[in-house]
C-alpha cells in the first residue's frame, strides 16, 4: 500500500524552466511545506503581462506538484526536458514519469520512453474560457490544451494517490516508427510525422506507395505539394484534423492516417489516394525528389534532414506508449 511503497518518480519540467537544487533533492519532511493549489496571478494589462502571468502560473504549478511529492513515500528527481540529449538511452529504473507542462512537454518526453514506464501528464496552465473571451479583441489568450494530460493541479494529488494505490491503470497509445534509407530513426512519433521542404514556400516533390509485408499494394503516386503528413490515432486530433482529416479512436491500435498537404493538381487517377488509412500490416514508403527537406517528428523540435533520392518508410511497428489519460477520453 501507499505507506509502504517506495516508487521512483521522474518529474520532467517544461522547456525553459530550470530544475533548482530544491527540485532535485530527495523528499524530506513534508510538514515544512504548505500544500494548496497555486494562486491564479492577477492578469496584467497587455499581451506581455499575459505572458508573464503564464510563466508565473506554470512555475507555481511546478512548486505545487513538488510539494505534493514531498508528502508521499516516493523517491523522485526533477529533470528539465532540455537537459536530456536526443541520443540518450531511454529513461529507466523508475516506476513513473510525471510531466508538468502541456502536450508539448509530454510529447517531448515520449521520445525518451521505450514503452515500459507509464507517464502522467500534468497540465500546468489550462486554458480559461472566460479569459479567452475577455481578451478576444486584443490577443489570443488560449493557454495549454493538455489533451493527453491526465491531471491538472486541481486533481494531481488525487490522481497520484490513485496510481500509487493501483486504482488507476495506464492506457497504451500506438506510436509510429520511421526509417530513413532503411535505417530506423531513434525517435518514435506519438502524434505525427511531417515530410516536407524546410522552406514552407517551396514545393515538396516526392512519390509514395503503400506496401503490405514488403510488397506494393497501391500505385506509385507522384506528388508536388506542401509535404506528406502521417499521424497516429492520438495525433489525428491535432494538425491532421485541422487539415481536414478525421478523428480516430484514441485507443485504436496500429492504424495510421496519412494526407498529402495541398497537392498541386493530383489528377483523377491520384485524387482518391491523397488521404487515407494505413492498416497494421501496411507501411508508407516515400521517395524524396526535392533538393532538400526534413522529417519533422511531433512538431519542429525533432527533425532529420533529407536530400534528393532519400527513402522514408513509416509504419505502426513501434513500441506503444503508456500514459494515464484524462477520464473523458476513456468514457
C-alpha positions as CSV (number, residue, x, y, z in Angstrom):
1,X,0.0,0.0,0.0
2,X,0.9,3.6,-0.2
3,X,2.6,3.9,3.2
4,X,5.0,1.0,2.3
5,X,5.7,1.9,-1.3
6,X,8.9,3.5,-2.4
7,X,8.3,4.4,-6.0
8,X,11.0,6.1,-8.1
9,X,9.5,9.0,-10.0
10,X,11.0,11.3,-12.5
11,X,9.3,14.7,-12.8
12,X,10.1,16.3,-16.1
13,X,9.8,20.1,-16.2
14,X,8.5,22.1,-19.1
15,X,11.1,23.6,-21.5
16,X,12.5,26.9,-20.3
17,X,12.2,26.1,-16.6
18,X,15.3,25.2,-14.7
19,X,15.5,22.4,-12.1
20,X,16.7,24.1,-9.0
21,X,18.7,22.3,-6.2
22,X,15.5,22.2,-4.2
23,X,13.8,20.4,-7.1
24,X,16.2,17.5,-7.2
25,X,16.7,16.7,-3.5
26,X,15.2,13.5,-2.1
27,X,11.9,14.5,-0.4
28,X,12.2,15.2,3.3
29,X,9.8,16.1,6.0
30,X,6.7,17.5,4.1
31,X,5.3,19.2,7.2
32,X,7.5,22.2,6.5
33,X,5.9,22.8,3.1
34,X,2.4,24.3,2.8
35,X,0.2,22.4,0.4
36,X,-2.5,24.1,-1.7
37,X,-3.4,24.9,-5.3
38,X,-1.2,27.7,-6.7
39,X,-2.8,31.1,-6.8
40,X,-4.0,32.4,-10.2
41,X,-2.0,35.6,-10.5
42,X,-3.8,38.8,-11.3
43,X,-3.7,39.3,-15.1
44,X,-1.7,42.4,-16.0
45,X,-2.8,44.5,-19.0
46,X,-1.5,43.6,-22.4
47,X,0.0,40.6,-24.1
48,X,3.4,40.9,-22.3
49,X,1.7,41.0,-19.0
50,X,-0.3,38.0,-20.0
51,X,2.8,36.0,-21.0
52,X,4.4,36.9,-17.7
53,X,1.3,35.6,-15.9
54,X,1.5,32.3,-17.7
55,X,5.2,31.9,-16.6
56,X,4.2,32.5,-13.0
57,X,1.2,30.2,-13.1
58,X,3.4,27.4,-14.6
59,X,6.1,28.0,-12.0
60,X,3.5,27.8,-9.2
61,X,2.3,24.5,-10.7
62,X,5.8,23.1,-10.6
63,X,6.2,24.1,-6.9
64,X,2.7,22.7,-6.1
65,X,3.4,19.3,-7.6
66,X,6.8,19.3,-5.9
67,X,5.2,19.8,-2.5
68,X,2.7,17.1,-3.2
69,X,5.5,14.7,-4.0
70,X,7.3,15.6,-0.8
71,X,4.4,14.3,1.2
72,X,4.5,10.9,-0.5
73,X,6.6,7.8,0.3
74,X,8.4,8.1,-3.0
75,X,11.8,8.9,-4.3
76,X,11.8,11.5,-7.1
77,X,14.1,13.7,-9.1
78,X,13.4,16.7,-11.3
79,X,14.7,16.8,-14.9
80,X,14.4,19.6,-17.4
81,X,13.5,18.2,-20.9
82,X,16.2,20.3,-22.5
83,X,18.8,18.6,-20.4
84,X,18.1,15.2,-21.9
85,X,20.1,14.6,-25.1
86,X,18.4,13.2,-28.1
87,X,20.8,10.2,-28.3
88,X,20.4,9.4,-24.6
89,X,19.3,6.0,-23.5
90,X,15.6,5.6,-22.7
91,X,14.5,6.6,-19.2
92,X,14.8,3.6,-17.0
93,X,15.0,2.4,-13.4
94,X,11.9,4.4,-12.4
95,X,8.3,3.4,-11.9
96,X,6.5,6.6,-13.2
97,X,7.4,9.7,-15.1
98,X,5.4,12.9,-14.3
99,X,5.5,15.7,-16.9
100,X,4.5,19.2,-15.9
101,X,3.6,21.5,-18.8
102,X,1.3,20.6,-21.6
103,X,1.0,18.3,-24.5
104,X,4.3,19.5,-25.9
105,X,6.2,18.6,-22.8
106,X,4.5,15.1,-22.8
107,X,5.3,14.6,-26.5
108,X,8.9,15.5,-26.0
109,X,9.1,13.2,-23.0
110,X,7.7,10.3,-25.1
111,X,10.8,10.5,-27.3
112,X,12.9,9.2,-24.3
113,X,10.5,6.4,-23.4
114,X,10.7,2.8,-24.5
115,X,7.1,1.9,-23.6
116,X,7.8,0.1,-20.4
117,X,7.2,3.0,-18.0
118,X,3.9,4.9,-17.7
119,X,3.7,8.7,-17.9
120,X,1.3,11.1,-16.1
121,X,1.0,14.5,-17.7
122,X,0.0,17.4,-15.5
123,X,-1.4,20.4,-17.4
124,X,0.2,23.3,-15.6
125,X,-1.7,26.1,-17.3
126,X,-5.1,25.1,-18.7
127,X,-7.0,27.4,-21.0
128,X,-9.6,29.6,-19.2
129,X,-12.6,30.1,-21.5
130,X,-13.7,33.3,-19.7
131,X,-10.2,34.7,-20.2
132,X,-10.2,33.8,-23.9
133,X,-13.5,35.6,-24.4
134,X,-12.4,38.6,-22.4
135,X,-9.3,39.3,-24.4
136,X,-10.6,38.1,-27.8
137,X,-10.4,41.7,-29.2
138,X,-6.8,42.1,-28.1
139,X,-4.9,38.8,-28.5
140,X,-5.3,35.1,-28.4
141,X,-5.5,34.2,-24.7
142,X,-5.5,30.4,-25.3
143,X,-3.3,28.7,-22.8
144,X,-2.5,24.9,-22.7
145,X,-4.8,22.3,-24.3
146,X,-3.4,19.4,-22.4
147,X,-5.3,16.9,-24.5
148,X,-3.2,13.9,-23.3
149,X,-2.6,15.2,-19.7
150,X,-4.4,13.1,-17.1
151,X,-4.2,15.7,-14.3
152,X,-4.2,19.3,-13.5
153,X,-3.1,21.0,-10.3
154,X,-6.7,20.7,-9.1
155,X,-6.6,16.9,-9.0
156,X,-2.9,16.0,-9.2
157,X,-2.7,14.6,-5.7
158,X,-5.9,12.5,-6.1
159,X,-4.7,11.1,-9.4
160,X,-1.3,10.4,-8.0
161,X,-2.8,8.6,-5.0
162,X,-5.0,6.5,-7.3
163,X,-1.8,5.5,-9.2
164,X,0.1,4.6,-6.1
165,X,-2.8,2.6,-4.7
166,X,-3.2,0.8,-8.1
167,X,-6.7,2.2,-8.5
168,X,-5.8,3.7,-11.9
169,X,-4.1,1.9,-14.8
170,X,-2.4,3.5,-17.8
171,X,-3.6,3.3,-21.4
172,X,-1.5,2.2,-24.3
173,X,-1.2,4.5,-27.3
174,X,0.2,3.4,-30.6
175,X,3.3,5.1,-32.0
176,X,5.0,5.2,-35.4
177,X,8.4,4.1,-36.5
178,X,10.3,5.9,-39.2
179,X,13.1,4.5,-41.3
180,X,15.4,6.7,-43.4
181,X,17.2,4.8,-46.2
182,X,16.4,1.6,-44.3
183,X,17.9,2.9,-41.0
184,X,15.5,3.1,-38.1
185,X,15.4,6.6,-36.6
186,X,15.8,6.6,-32.8
187,X,12.7,8.7,-32.3
188,X,9.2,7.2,-32.4
189,X,6.3,9.6,-33.2
190,X,3.4,9.7,-30.8
191,X,1.5,12.4,-32.7
192,X,2.6,12.6,-36.3
193,X,5.5,12.9,-38.8
194,X,5.7,15.6,-41.5
195,X,7.9,15.1,-44.5
196,X,8.3,18.5,-46.2
197,X,10.7,21.0,-47.7
198,X,12.4,23.1,-45.0
199,X,11.1,26.3,-46.6
200,X,7.3,26.4,-46.4
201,X,7.0,28.4,-49.6
202,X,8.9,25.8,-51.6
203,X,7.2,22.9,-53.4
204,X,7.9,19.4,-52.0
205,X,8.4,16.8,-54.7
206,X,8.1,13.2,-53.8
207,X,6.5,9.9,-54.7
208,X,4.9,7.4,-52.4
209,X,3.3,3.9,-52.4
210,X,1.8,1.7,-49.8
211,X,3.3,-1.7,-49.1
212,X,2.0,-4.7,-47.3
213,X,4.6,-7.1,-45.8
214,X,7.2,-5.6,-48.2
215,X,5.1,-5.8,-51.4
216,X,3.4,-2.8,-53.1
217,X,-0.4,-2.8,-52.7
218,X,-1.1,0.6,-54.2
219,X,0.0,2.5,-57.3
220,X,3.1,4.7,-57.2
221,X,1.8,8.2,-56.6
222,X,3.8,11.2,-57.8
223,X,3.2,14.4,-55.8
224,X,4.0,18.1,-55.9
225,X,2.6,19.6,-52.7
226,X,3.4,21.1,-49.3
227,X,4.5,17.8,-47.9
228,X,3.2,14.5,-46.6
229,X,1.8,14.1,-43.0
230,X,1.2,10.7,-41.3
231,X,-0.4,10.6,-37.9
232,X,-1.2,8.1,-35.2
233,X,-4.6,7.8,-33.6
234,X,-3.6,10.3,-30.8
235,X,-2.3,12.7,-33.5
236,X,-5.4,12.6,-35.5
237,X,-7.0,15.3,-33.3
238,X,-4.1,17.7,-33.9
239,X,-2.7,19.0,-37.2
240,X,-4.3,16.2,-39.2
241,X,-7.8,17.2,-38.1
242,X,-7.1,20.9,-38.8
243,X,-6.0,19.9,-42.3
244,X,-9.3,18.2,-43.0
245,X,-8.6,14.7,-41.7
246,X,-10.8,12.7,-39.3
247,X,-10.6,11.8,-35.7
248,X,-9.6,8.2,-34.9
249,X,-10.5,6.5,-31.6
250,X,-7.5,7.3,-29.4
251,X,-7.1,3.7,-28.3
252,X,-7.3,2.2,-31.8
253,X,-4.2,0.2,-32.2
254,X,-1.7,0.2,-35.1
255,X,-3.7,2.2,-37.7
256,X,-2.1,5.3,-39.2
257,X,-3.8,8.2,-41.2
258,X,-1.9,9.9,-44.0
259,X,-2.6,13.1,-46.0
260,X,-0.8,14.8,-48.8
261,X,-0.8,18.5,-47.9
262,X,-2.1,20.9,-50.5
263,X,-1.5,18.7,-53.6
264,X,-1.0,20.5,-56.9
265,X,-3.4,19.1,-59.5
266,X,-3.2,15.5,-58.4
267,X,-5.5,14.3,-61.3
268,X,-8.4,11.9,-61.3
269,X,-6.2,8.8,-61.0
270,X,-4.4,10.0,-57.9
271,X,-7.1,12.2,-56.1
272,X,-8.5,9.3,-54.1
273,X,-5.0,8.5,-52.8
274,X,-4.3,11.9,-51.3
275,X,-5.8,10.9,-48.0
276,X,-6.3,7.5,-46.4
277,X,-5.5,4.9,-43.7
278,X,-2.6,2.6,-43.3
279,X,-3.5,-0.8,-41.8
280,X,-1.4,-2.5,-39.2
281,X,0.3,-4.7,-41.8
282,X,1.0,-1.8,-44.2
283,X,3.7,0.9,-44.4
284,X,4.0,4.2,-46.3
285,X,7.2,4.4,-48.5
286,X,8.1,7.8,-49.9
287,X,10.9,8.8,-52.2
288,X,12.1,12.3,-51.9
289,X,12.9,14.3,-55.1
290,X,13.5,17.9,-53.9
291,X,17.0,19.1,-53.3
292,X,16.5,19.1,-49.6
293,X,13.8,18.6,-46.9
294,X,13.2,17.3,-43.4
295,X,11.3,14.8,-41.4
296,X,9.6,16.6,-38.5
297,X,8.5,14.4,-35.7
298,X,5.8,15.6,-33.3
299,X,6.4,19.2,-34.2
300,X,9.6,21.1,-35.0
301,X,11.8,20.1,-32.0
302,X,12.9,16.8,-33.5
303,X,13.8,16.8,-37.2
304,X,16.1,14.8,-39.6
305,X,17.3,16.4,-42.8
306,X,16.8,14.6,-46.1
307,X,18.1,15.1,-49.6
308,X,17.2,14.1,-53.2
309,X,17.0,10.3,-53.6
310,X,16.3,9.5,-49.9
311,X,13.7,7.0,-49.0
312,X,11.4,7.3,-45.9
313,X,9.3,4.4,-44.6
314,X,6.7,4.9,-41.9
315,X,4.7,2.2,-40.1
316,X,2.9,1.4,-36.8
317,X,5.6,-1.2,-35.9
318,X,6.7,0.7,-32.9
319,X,6.6,0.1,-29.1
320,X,3.4,1.6,-27.5
321,X,3.4,4.4,-25.1
322,X,1.8,4.0,-21.6
323,X,0.0,7.1,-20.4
324,X,-2.6,8.0,-17.8
325,X,-5.3,9.6,-19.9
326,X,-7.9,12.1,-18.7
327,X,-11.2,10.4,-17.7
328,X,-13.2,11.9,-20.6
329,X,-11.1,10.2,-23.2
330,X,-11.8,6.8,-21.7
331,X,-15.6,7.2,-21.4
